[in-house]
Amino acid sequence: MENFSLILAIVVVTALAFDFTNGFHDTANAMATTISTGALKPKVAVAMSAVLNLVGAFLSVEVANTISKGLVDETGIRPEVIFAALVGAILWNLLTWLVGLPSSSSHALMGGLIGATIASAGFGAVHGDALVTKVLIPAVAAPIVAGVAAMLATRFSYSLGKKADGKAAAKGYRGGQIASAGLVSLAHGTNDAQKTMGIITLALVAGGAVAPDSDPPTWVILSAGLAIALGTYIGGWRIIRTMGKGLTELEPQQGFAAQTSAATAILASSHLGFSLSTTHVVSGSVMGAGLGRKGGVVRWSTATRMFVAWGLTLPAAALVGALAESVTNLGDWGTAVVAVFLVASSAAIWKISRREVVDASNVNETDEPAGVVTQAIAAVTPPPAGTVTEDLTATIPAPPVTTEPASPPAAV
């Protein structure tokens, strides 16, 4: 019994550690555009987001029930399986944070759980219908829907503001951005904090601590909300930089449209119990807002890296989860080896991140290179009016001055 209590405690602590990484990994979802447009100062933005993440954790348990009851068979799961799943999710979160890619913490968690479950109980323990209808279909549809909505909302915002005073309109949209960013933070707490609630509840069911089909206990809801709020306050500045500046340049109207569209999609999915990736939704809405402004562009090199990371998240986390489960299945010493590996890998990733620090002071700086098309256009674009004369005089040498030979003196 003592051994069981210890492994269950390890699982709960590891789940809260994942929730913490989810918080700082996904801070960008709520606050990147608000920070990049200057609507809020960076530290104020993450503090506001942390508080609203905590509040959002108490609004619903539908997504938690999808994780704990719908995705895998509860009866065939041991606490060690859930521990292995969390190892895969945490390592993927940390790796993508290190390179500044806004990948899905939700899919990392579900991928780790699926891989560990298959390694432990076989493919039959995974509910394929729930995986397709509540995970995979929303993963594809949500960013498209949010992107189209943000693009249309951006165009509508600019058409309304044609006759408005530019400074007054920008100020108004910045205020709207703050409100919509708060809504995204609330939605993030409602959706993402529940995933950790679900995984802890699944561990409690697997360990016999609570009855099957139980809702998350109050202490689970509170601890998950606090963990994600703390992670959010720490701020995942690398991903905030990518989302706010590396993907596209946003004006206040675009930021407002992107965040409002994303919040609407996330809250609707939480109500329906879809385990939606807030990262996918917000990234789609940011790209849609970038395309919605006349002359706006999306840095497709960054977007392509994001798409690749999205595609790799589920299988990569599943592979690590399956390998970790294979080791924990060897006994207590196997679980200890996996735990040491997790701690050592996390410490190594953090140490590597210190080589180039990104924080609140430099989060809005970006050295994203221009794409090939952008460079080609710049090469053939004529210089602005008023600079031609200056450039010519600086680059074209003056004609040589010739001196006429002196005339000979007249004969006397």
Buried (B, 14 or more C-beta within 10 A) or exposed (E): EEEEEEBBEBBBEBBBBBBBBBBBBBBBBBBBBBBBBEBBEBBBBBBBBBBBBBBBBBBBBBBBBBBBBBBBBBEBBBBBBBBBBBBBBBBBBBBBBEEBBBBBBBBBBBBBBBBBBBBBBEEEBBBEEBBEEBBBEBBEBBBEBBBBBBBBBBBEBBEEBEEEEEEEBBEBBBEBBBEBBBBBBBBBBBBBBBBBBBBBBBBBBBBEBBEEEBBBBEEBBBBBBBBBBBBBBBBBBBBBBBBBBBBBBBBBBBBBBBBBBBBBBBBBBBBEBBBBBBBBBBBBBBBBBBBBBEEBBBBBEBBEBBEEBBEBBBEBBBBBBBBBBBBBBEEEEBBEBBBEBBEEBBEEBEEEBEEEEBEBEEBBEBEEEEBEEEEEEEEEEEEEEEEEEEEEEEEEEEEEEEEEEEEEEEEE
